[in-house]
């Protein structure tokens, strides 16, 4: 299931607020927050991502963001591997998509509160989070179009990795705090 709102729509919304990350980073943050705490609500995500700009977001922008939030929550809650990281379409250059994937991973790590020093993450989380940290630090300027298959494999790894992390956190006690 794809998101009902296009990446460019959210990127345009996010770009109106200086100092914020990309649409990919916003979605990564949301996904991380929902993996750790499925009860995270829309207002918390908006407050955490938009910080001081949250009150000035228009109703149309909030509606677009709400759609992304609801779709993401449904994808993660369904456990049917329909989850999709919110990234630019294949029409964008590989470099742009690689940058967005790194930003997505960075947002995800922020969303779950991963600083790279904690070792008591449930199950396979530690290894996946370390890999996400490496993806967030990749240099997109060294990619060329022949790396298309490598990018597709990384994107798939992230897609499945998020679902594994979500599953690991869901199987933990409900009292786990972020």
C-alpha positions as CSV (number, residue, x, y, z in Angstrom):
1,X,0.0,0.0,0.0
2,X,1.4,3.3,-1.0
3,X,0.8,6.6,0.7
4,X,-2.2,8.5,-0.6
5,X,-0.3,11.7,-0.5
6,X,2.7,12.3,-2.7
7,X,6.2,12.8,-1.4
8,X,6.5,16.1,-3.2
9,X,3.3,17.4,-1.4
10,X,4.9,16.7,2.0
11,X,8.3,18.0,0.9
12,X,6.7,21.3,-0.2
13,X,5.0,21.6,3.2
14,X,8.1,20.8,5.1
15,X,10.3,23.2,3.0
16,X,8.2,26.1,4.1
17,X,9.6,25.9,7.5
18,X,13.4,26.8,7.7
19,X,15.6,24.6,9.7
20,X,13.4,21.4,9.4
21,X,14.5,18.3,7.7
22,X,12.9,16.7,4.6
23,X,9.7,14.8,4.2
24,X,11.8,11.6,4.4
25,X,13.2,12.7,7.8
26,X,9.7,13.6,9.0
27,X,8.4,10.2,8.0
28,X,11.4,8.4,9.5
29,X,10.8,10.2,12.8
30,X,7.1,9.2,12.7
31,X,7.9,5.6,11.9
32,X,10.5,5.4,14.8
33,X,8.1,7.0,17.2
34,X,5.3,4.5,16.2
35,X,7.7,1.5,16.5
36,X,8.6,2.4,20.1
37,X,5.1,3.5,21.1
38,X,2.1,2.5,18.9
39,X,0.1,4.9,20.9
40,X,2.0,8.0,19.7
41,X,-0.6,10.5,18.4
42,X,-0.6,12.9,15.5
43,X,-0.2,16.0,17.6
44,X,3.0,14.6,19.3
45,X,4.6,13.9,15.9
46,X,3.8,17.3,14.6
47,X,5.1,18.9,17.8
48,X,8.3,16.9,17.8
49,X,9.1,17.5,14.1
50,X,7.8,21.1,13.6
51,X,8.8,22.3,17.1
52,X,8.2,26.0,17.2
53,X,6.5,26.1,13.8
54,X,3.7,23.7,14.7
55,X,1.1,26.4,15.5
56,X,1.5,28.0,12.0
57,X,0.8,24.9,9.9
58,X,-2.3,25.5,7.7
59,X,-5.3,23.2,7.9
60,X,-4.5,21.9,4.4
61,X,-1.0,21.0,5.4
62,X,-2.3,19.4,8.6
63,X,-4.7,17.3,6.5
64,X,-1.9,16.1,4.2
65,X,0.3,15.2,7.2
66,X,-2.7,13.5,8.9
67,X,-3.1,11.3,5.9
68,X,0.6,10.3,6.0
69,X,0.3,9.7,9.8
70,X,-2.8,7.5,9.4
71,X,-1.4,5.5,6.5
72,X,1.9,4.9,8.4
73,X,0.1,3.8,11.6
74,X,-2.1,1.4,9.6
75,X,0.8,-0.1,7.7
76,X,2.7,-0.7,10.9
77,X,-0.3,-1.9,12.9
78,X,-1.3,-4.4,10.2
79,X,1.9,-6.4,10.3
80,X,1.3,-7.4,6.7
81,X,4.6,-6.1,5.3
82,X,2.7,-3.3,3.5
83,X,4.9,-0.6,5.3
84,X,6.7,1.7,2.9
85,X,9.3,4.3,3.8
86,X,8.1,7.7,2.5
87,X,10.7,8.4,-0.1
88,X,11.0,10.2,-3.5
89,X,9.7,8.3,-6.6
90,X,12.0,6.5,-9.0
91,X,11.8,9.4,-11.4
92,X,14.1,11.3,-9.1
93,X,17.9,10.9,-9.5
94,X,19.6,8.1,-7.6
95,X,21.5,10.7,-5.7
96,X,18.3,12.4,-4.5
97,X,16.8,9.1,-3.5
98,X,20.0,8.1,-1.6
99,X,20.0,11.4,0.3
100,X,16.4,10.9,1.2
101,X,17.0,7.3,2.4
102,X,19.8,8.6,4.6
103,X,17.6,11.3,6.0
104,X,14.8,8.8,6.5
105,X,17.1,6.6,8.5
106,X,18.3,9.6,10.5
107,X,14.7,10.5,11.4
108,X,13.9,6.9,12.3
109,X,16.8,6.8,14.7
110,X,15.7,10.1,16.3
111,X,12.2,8.8,16.5
112,X,13.2,5.7,18.5
113,X,15.8,7.6,20.5
114,X,18.8,5.6,19.2
115,X,22.1,7.2,20.0
116,X,24.2,4.2,19.1
117,X,25.4,3.5,22.6
118,X,22.6,1.5,24.0
119,X,22.9,-2.3,23.9
120,X,19.7,-3.6,25.5
121,X,17.4,-3.2,22.4
122,X,15.0,-6.1,22.0
123,X,15.8,-9.0,19.7
124,X,17.4,-8.0,16.4
125,X,17.0,-4.3,16.9
126,X,20.6,-3.6,17.8
127,X,21.9,-4.9,14.5
128,X,19.2,-3.2,12.4
129,X,19.7,0.1,14.2
130,X,23.4,0.0,13.6
131,X,22.8,-0.7,9.9
132,X,20.4,2.2,9.8
133,X,23.0,4.4,11.4
134,X,25.5,3.4,8.6
135,X,22.9,4.1,5.9
136,X,22.2,7.5,7.4
137,X,26.0,8.3,7.1
138,X,26.4,7.1,3.5
139,X,27.9,9.6,1.1
140,X,25.3,10.0,-1.7
141,X,27.7,11.8,-4.0
142,X,29.7,8.6,-4.7
143,X,26.6,6.8,-6.2
144,X,26.2,6.5,-9.9
145,X,23.3,5.1,-11.9
146,X,24.9,1.6,-11.8
147,X,24.2,1.5,-8.1
148,X,20.4,1.3,-8.7
149,X,20.2,-2.3,-7.6
150,X,22.2,-1.6,-4.4
151,X,19.8,1.3,-3.6
152,X,16.8,-0.9,-4.1
153,X,18.3,-3.5,-1.8
154,X,19.0,-0.9,0.9
155,X,15.4,0.5,0.6
156,X,14.0,-3.0,0.9
157,X,16.2,-3.8,3.9
158,X,15.0,-0.6,5.6
159,X,11.4,-1.4,4.8
160,X,11.6,-4.9,6.3
161,X,13.9,-3.8,9.2
162,X,11.3,-1.3,10.4
163,X,8.7,-4.0,10.6
164,X,11.1,-6.2,12.5
165,X,11.9,-3.4,14.9
166,X,8.1,-2.7,15.3
167,X,7.5,-6.4,16.0
168,X,10.3,-6.6,18.6
169,X,8.9,-3.5,20.4
170,X,5.4,-4.8,20.2
171,X,6.4,-8.0,21.8
172,X,7.9,-6.1,24.8
173,X,6.0,-5.2,27.9
174,X,3.6,-2.3,27.3
175,X,5.2,-0.3,30.1
176,X,8.4,0.4,28.1
177,X,9.1,4.1,28.1
178,X,10.8,6.1,25.3
